[in-house]
């Protein structure tokens, strides 16, 4: 997720307590991308996610990464007429 740098907690207690891993990267002035995950293999998947979704597939992959159900993804795609732009 994109998050303002000032909103990233300086105390990693929650991450350490729950044996989670964290990846944060510079996005733009004052903003970072923050990923918190449990399983190490997730990091490779995170690195391959599209940054700015342009296709229906990109939207679907990002939505699945955030655990949205297929019905919600379909509704989003239909609402924003993405099917017609392919």
DSSP file (Angstrom, degrees, kcal/mol; ACC not computed):
  #  RESIDUE AA STRUCTURE BP1 BP2  ACC     N-H-->O    O-->H-N    N-H-->O    O-->H-N    TCO  KAPPA ALPHA  PHI   PSI    X-CA   Y-CA   Z-CA
    1    1 A X              0   0    0      0, 0.0    33,-3.2     0, 0.0     2,-0.4   0.000 360.0 360.0 360.0 150.7    0.0    0.0    0.0
    2    2 A X  E     +A   33   0A   0     31,-0.2     2,-0.3    29,-0.0    31,-0.2  -0.717 360.0 172.7 -85.0 137.9    1.1    3.6   -0.5
    3    3 A X  E     -A   32   0A   0     29,-2.9    29,-2.6    -2,-0.4     2,-0.2  -0.999  38.4-102.3-148.8 143.8    1.4    5.5    2.7
    4    4 A X  E >   -A   31   0A   0     -2,-0.3     3,-1.9    27,-0.2     4,-0.4  -0.467  34.8-125.3 -65.7 137.5    2.7    8.9    3.8
    5    5 A X  G >  S+     0   0    0     25,-3.1     3,-1.5     1,-0.3    -1,-0.1   0.850 108.8  58.9 -53.6 -39.7    6.1    8.5    5.4
    6    6 A X  G 3  S+     0   0    0     24,-0.4    -1,-0.3     1,-0.3    25,-0.1   0.702 101.2  57.3 -66.6 -17.8    5.0   10.2    8.6
    7    7 A X  G <  S+     0   0    0     -3,-1.9     2,-0.5     2,-0.1    -1,-0.3   0.505  78.9 102.9 -91.9  -4.7    2.3    7.6    9.1
    8    8 A X  S <  S-     0   0    0     -3,-1.5     2,-0.0    -4,-0.4    -5,-0.0  -0.684  82.2-116.0 -78.5 123.5    4.7    4.6    9.1
    9    9 A X        -     0   0    0     -2,-0.5    -2,-0.1     1,-0.2    -1,-0.1  -0.324  14.7-152.2 -62.7 136.6    5.1    3.5   12.7
   10   10 A X  S    S+     0   0    0      1,-0.1     2,-0.7     2,-0.0    -1,-0.2   0.691  81.2  76.0 -81.4 -17.8    8.7    3.9   14.0
   11   11 A X    >   -     0   0    0      1,-0.1     3,-0.5     4,-0.0     4,-0.2  -0.843  63.0-166.9 -96.8 111.4    8.1    1.1   16.5
   12   12 A X  T 3>  +     0   0    0     -2,-0.7     4,-2.8     1,-0.2     5,-0.3   0.192  51.7 119.8 -82.5  20.0    8.3   -2.3   14.7
   13   13 A X  H 3> S+     0   0    0      1,-0.2     4,-3.3     2,-0.2     5,-0.2   0.883  72.5  49.1 -53.4 -46.4    6.8   -4.1   17.8
   14   14 A X  H <> S+     0   0    0     -3,-0.5     4,-1.8     2,-0.2    -1,-0.2   0.914 113.4  47.1 -62.6 -42.8    3.7   -5.4   15.9
   15   15 A X  H  4>S+     0   0    0     -4,-0.2     5,-2.9     2,-0.2    -2,-0.2   0.943 117.7  41.6 -64.3 -47.8    5.8   -6.7   13.1
   16   16 A X  H ><5S+     0   0    0     -4,-2.8     3,-1.4     3,-0.2    -2,-0.2   0.916 112.5  54.0 -67.0 -43.3    8.4   -8.4   15.3
   17   17 A X  H 3<5S+     0   0    0     -4,-3.3    -1,-0.2    -5,-0.3    -2,-0.2   0.865 114.5  41.1 -58.9 -37.9    5.8   -9.7   17.8
   18   18 A X  T 3<5S-     0   0    0     -4,-1.8    -1,-0.3    -5,-0.2    -2,-0.2   0.298 111.1-118.8 -95.9   8.9    3.9  -11.4   15.0
   19   19 A X  T < 5 +     0   0    0     -3,-1.4    -3,-0.2    -4,-0.2     2,-0.2   0.895  61.9 152.7  54.8  44.5    7.0  -12.7   13.2
   20   20 A X      < -     0   0    0     -5,-2.9     2,-0.3    -6,-0.2    18,-0.2  -0.534  38.9-132.9 -97.6 167.1    6.1  -10.7   10.1
   21   21 A X  E     -B   37   0A   0     16,-3.7    16,-2.4    -2,-0.2     2,-0.4  -0.867  16.9-153.4-118.9 157.2    8.4   -9.2    7.5
   22   22 A X  E     -B   36   0A   0     -2,-0.3     2,-0.4    14,-0.2    14,-0.2  -0.982  12.2-173.8-136.2 141.1    8.3   -5.8    6.0
   23   23 A X  E     +B   35   0A   0     12,-2.5    12,-2.8    -2,-0.4     2,-0.4  -0.995  10.4 175.9-130.3 125.7    9.3   -4.1    2.8
   24   24 A X  E     -B   34   0A   0     -2,-0.4     2,-0.3    10,-0.2    10,-0.2  -0.999   3.4-179.2-132.1 140.6    9.2   -0.4    2.3
   25   25 A X  E     -B   33   0A   0      8,-1.9     8,-3.0    -2,-0.4     2,-0.2  -0.956  35.3 -97.7-135.5 150.0   10.3    1.5   -0.8
   26   26 A X  E     +B   32   0A   0     -2,-0.3     6,-0.2     6,-0.2     3,-0.1  -0.460  38.9 169.6 -64.8 133.6   10.5    5.1   -1.8
   27   27 A X  E     -     0   0A   0      4,-2.2     2,-0.3     1,-0.5     5,-0.2   0.745  60.1 -43.9-110.7 -54.6    7.5    6.1   -4.0
   28   28 A X  E >  S-B   31   0A   0      3,-1.2     3,-3.0     0, 0.0    -1,-0.5  -0.935  91.6 -33.7-164.3 179.9    7.7    9.9   -4.2
   29   29 A X  T 3  S-     0   0    0      1,-0.3     3,-0.1    -2,-0.3    -3,-0.0  -0.215 131.5  -4.2 -51.0 116.3    8.4   12.9   -1.9
   30   30 A X  T 3  S+     0   0    0      1,-0.2   -25,-3.1   -26,-0.1     2,-0.4   0.423 117.0  99.4  81.9  -1.3    6.9   12.1    1.5
   31   31 A X  E <   +AB   4  28A   0     -3,-3.0    -4,-2.2   -27,-0.3    -3,-1.2  -0.926  43.6 177.6-123.8 143.8    5.5    8.7    0.3
   32   32 A X  E     -AB   3  26A   0    -29,-2.6   -29,-2.9    -2,-0.4     2,-0.5  -0.929  30.3-121.0-133.0 160.5    6.6    5.1    0.6
   33   33 A X  E     -AB   2  25A   0     -8,-3.0    -8,-1.9    -2,-0.3     2,-0.5  -0.918  32.0-164.3 -99.3 128.3    5.2    1.8   -0.4
   34   34 A X  E     + B   0  24A   0    -33,-3.2     2,-0.4    -2,-0.5   -10,-0.2  -0.966  11.7 178.5-121.4 125.2    4.7   -0.4    2.6
   35   35 A X  E     - B   0  23A   0    -12,-2.8   -12,-2.5    -2,-0.5     2,-0.5  -0.990   5.3-172.2-122.5 131.5    4.2   -4.2    2.4
   36   36 A X  E     + B   0  22A   0     -2,-0.4     2,-0.3   -14,-0.2   -14,-0.2  -0.995  19.9 159.2-122.7 127.3    3.8   -6.3    5.5
   37   37 A X  E     - B   0  21A   0    -16,-2.4   -16,-3.7    -2,-0.5     3,-0.1  -0.936  36.2-147.6-146.6 163.6    3.7  -10.1    5.0
   38   38 A X  S    S+     0   0    0     -2,-0.3     2,-0.4   -18,-0.2    -1,-0.1   0.860  77.1  61.8-102.5 -48.9    4.3  -13.3    6.8
   39   39 A X  S >  S-     0   0    0      1,-0.1     3,-1.6   -18,-0.1     4,-0.4  -0.669  73.3-136.1 -89.3 134.2    5.6  -15.9    4.3
   40   40 A X  T >  S+     0   0    0     -2,-0.4     3,-1.4     1,-0.3     4,-0.5   0.808 100.3  64.7 -58.2 -33.1    9.0  -15.2    2.6
   41   41 A X  T >> S+     0   0    0      1,-0.3     4,-1.0     2,-0.2     3,-0.5   0.719  86.7  73.5 -66.0 -18.3    7.8  -16.4   -0.8
   42   42 A X  H <> S+     0   0    0     -3,-1.6     4,-2.7     1,-0.2    -1,-0.3   0.816  82.3  69.9 -64.1 -30.4    5.4  -13.4   -0.8
   43   43 A X  H <> S+     0   0    0     -3,-1.4     4,-2.4    -4,-0.4    -1,-0.2   0.905  96.9  49.8 -56.8 -44.3    8.2  -11.0   -1.4
   44   44 A X  H <> S+     0   0    0     -3,-0.5     4,-1.0    -4,-0.5    -1,-0.2   0.888 111.4  49.6 -62.5 -38.1    8.8  -12.3   -5.0
   45   45 A X  H >X S+     0   0    0     -4,-1.0     4,-0.6     2,-0.2     3,-0.5   0.910 109.5  51.4 -66.4 -41.4    5.1  -11.9   -5.7
   46   46 A X  H >< S+     0   0    0     -4,-2.7     3,-1.3     1,-0.2    -2,-0.2   0.922 107.0  53.5 -60.2 -44.8    5.1   -8.4   -4.3
   47   47 A X  H 3< S+     0   0    0     -4,-2.4    -1,-0.2     1,-0.3    -2,-0.2   0.746 109.1  49.7 -64.7 -23.3    8.0   -7.4   -6.5
   48   48 A X  H << S+     0   0    0     -4,-1.0    -1,-0.3    -3,-0.5    -2,-0.2   0.487  83.6 112.7 -95.2  -3.9    6.2   -8.6   -9.6
   49   49 A X  S << S-     0   0    0     -3,-1.3     2,-0.2    -4,-0.6     9,-0.1  -0.415  78.4-104.6 -68.1 143.3    2.9   -6.8   -9.0
   50   50 A X        -     0   0    0      8,-0.2     3,-0.3     1,-0.1    -1,-0.1  -0.481  22.6-149.3 -68.5 136.0    2.1   -4.0  -11.5
   51   51 A X  S    S+     0   0    0      1,-0.3     2,-0.5    -2,-0.2    -1,-0.1   0.946  88.4  22.3 -71.0 -49.4    2.7   -0.6  -10.0
   52   52 A X  S    S-     0   0    0      0, 0.0    -1,-0.3     0, 0.0     2,-0.1  -0.938  89.4-132.6-121.3 106.4    0.0    1.2  -12.0
   53   53 A X        +     0   0    0     -2,-0.5     3,-0.1    -3,-0.3    -2,-0.0  -0.354  34.9 163.3 -64.0 131.7   -2.7   -1.1  -13.2
   54   54 A X        +     0   0    0     -2,-0.1     2,-0.2     1,-0.0    -1,-0.2   0.583  58.1  46.6-119.3 -22.3   -3.5   -0.6  -16.9
   55   55 A X  S  > S-     0   0    0      1,-0.1     4,-2.1    31,-0.0     5,-0.2  -0.710  86.1-107.2-120.3 169.6   -5.4   -3.7  -17.9
   56   56 A X  H  > S+     0   0    0     -2,-0.2     4,-2.5     1,-0.2     5,-0.2   0.906 121.9  53.9 -59.8 -41.3   -8.1   -5.9  -16.4
   57   57 A X  H  > S+     0   0    0      1,-0.2     4,-2.9     2,-0.2     5,-0.2   0.923 106.0  51.6 -61.2 -44.7   -5.5   -8.5  -15.5
   58   58 A X  H  > S+     0   0    0      1,-0.2     4,-2.4     2,-0.2     5,-0.2   0.921 111.7  47.3 -57.3 -45.1   -3.4   -5.9  -13.6
   59   59 A X  H  X S+     0   0    0     -4,-2.1     4,-2.4     1,-0.2    -1,-0.2   0.905 112.5  49.7 -63.5 -41.3   -6.5   -4.8  -11.6
   60   60 A X  H  X S+     0   0    0     -4,-2.5     4,-2.6     2,-0.2    -2,-0.2   0.939 111.3  48.0 -63.7 -47.1   -7.4   -8.5  -10.9
   61   61 A X  H  X S+     0   0    0     -4,-2.9     4,-2.1     1,-0.2    -2,-0.2   0.933 114.3  45.8 -61.2 -47.1   -3.9   -9.4   -9.7
   62   62 A X  H  X S+     0   0    0     -4,-2.4     4,-1.2    -5,-0.2    -1,-0.2   0.905 112.7  51.0 -63.4 -40.4   -3.7   -6.3   -7.4
   63   63 A X  H  <>S+     0   0    0     -4,-2.4     5,-2.6    -5,-0.2     3,-0.3   0.898 109.7  49.6 -64.3 -39.9   -7.2   -7.0   -6.1
   64   64 A X  H ><5S+     0   0    0     -4,-2.6     3,-1.8     1,-0.2    -1,-0.2   0.875 104.3  59.2 -65.8 -36.4   -6.3  -10.6   -5.4
   65   65 A X  H 3<5S+     0   0    0     -4,-2.1    -1,-0.2     1,-0.3    -2,-0.2   0.820 109.4  44.4 -60.8 -29.6   -3.1   -9.5   -3.6
   66   66 A X  T 3<5S-     0   0    0     -4,-1.2    -1,-0.3    -3,-0.3    -2,-0.2   0.220 119.9-113.2 -99.7  13.5   -5.4   -7.5   -1.3
   67   67 A X  T < 5 +     0   0    0     -3,-1.8     2,-0.3     1,-0.2    -3,-0.2   0.750  56.2 162.0  65.7  30.0   -7.8  -10.5   -0.9
   68   68 A X      < -     0   0    0     -5,-2.6    -1,-0.2    -8,-0.1     2,-0.1  -0.600  41.7-113.6 -75.6 141.4  -10.8   -8.9   -2.7
   69   69 A X    >>  -     0   0    0     -2,-0.3     4,-1.9     1,-0.1     3,-0.6  -0.385  24.4-111.3 -72.0 155.3  -13.4  -11.5   -3.8
   70   70 A X  H 3> S+     0   0    0      1,-0.2     4,-2.7     2,-0.2     5,-0.2   0.839 116.5  58.5 -55.2 -36.4  -13.9  -12.0   -7.6
   71   71 A X  H 3> S+     0   0    0      1,-0.2     4,-2.2     2,-0.2    -1,-0.2   0.892 106.2  47.7 -62.9 -40.1  -17.4  -10.5   -7.4
   72   72 A X  H <> S+     0   0    0     -3,-0.6     4,-2.2     2,-0.2    -1,-0.2   0.888 112.0  49.8 -68.4 -39.5  -16.0   -7.2   -6.0
   73   73 A X  H  X S+     0   0    0     -4,-1.9     4,-2.7     2,-0.2    -2,-0.2   0.929 110.9  49.6 -63.8 -45.3  -13.3   -7.1   -8.7
   74   74 A X  H  X S+     0   0    0     -4,-2.7     4,-2.7     1,-0.2     5,-0.2   0.908 109.9  51.1 -60.8 -42.5  -15.9   -7.7  -11.4
   75   75 A X  H  X S+     0   0    0     -4,-2.2     4,-2.9     2,-0.2    -1,-0.2   0.917 110.8  48.7 -61.3 -43.7  -18.1   -4.9  -10.0
   76   76 A X  H  X S+     0   0    0     -4,-2.2     4,-1.9     2,-0.2     6,-0.2   0.939 112.1  48.2 -61.2 -47.4  -15.1   -2.5  -10.0
   77   77 A X  H  <>S+     0   0    0     -4,-2.7     5,-2.2     1,-0.2     6,-0.6   0.918 115.2  44.8 -61.4 -44.0  -14.2   -3.4  -13.6
   78   78 A X  H ><5S+     0   0    0     -4,-2.7     3,-1.3     1,-0.2    -1,-0.2   0.909 110.4  54.4 -66.8 -41.7  -17.8   -3.0  -14.8
   79   79 A X  H 3<5S+     0   0    0     -4,-2.9    -1,-0.2     1,-0.3    -2,-0.2   0.851 114.4  40.1 -61.5 -34.9  -18.3    0.2  -12.9
   80   80 A X  T 3<5S-     0   0    0     -4,-1.9    -1,-0.3    -5,-0.2    -2,-0.2   0.221 108.2-122.6-102.3  14.4  -15.3    1.8  -14.5
   81   81 A X  T X 5 +     0   0    0     -3,-1.3     3,-0.5     1,-0.1     4,-0.5   0.794  59.8 147.9  53.6  35.2  -15.9    0.4  -18.0
   82   82 A X  G > < +     0   0    0     -5,-2.2     3,-1.0     1,-0.2     4,-0.4   0.812  63.3  66.1 -68.9 -27.8  -12.5   -1.3  -18.1
   83   83 A X  G >  S+     0   0    0     -6,-0.6     3,-0.7     1,-0.3    -1,-0.2   0.848 100.0  51.1 -62.2 -31.7  -14.0   -4.2  -20.2
   84   84 A X  G <  S+     0   0    0     -3,-0.5    -1,-0.3     1,-0.2    -2,-0.2   0.648 102.2  60.8 -79.7 -14.8  -14.6   -1.7  -23.0
   85   85 A X  G <         0   0    0     -3,-1.0    -1,-0.2    -4,-0.5    -2,-0.2   0.469 360.0 360.0 -92.7  -0.4  -11.0   -0.4  -22.9
   86   86 A X    <         0   0    0     -3,-0.7    -1,-0.2    -4,-0.4    -2,-0.1   0.459 360.0 360.0 -87.0 360.0   -9.3   -3.7  -23.7
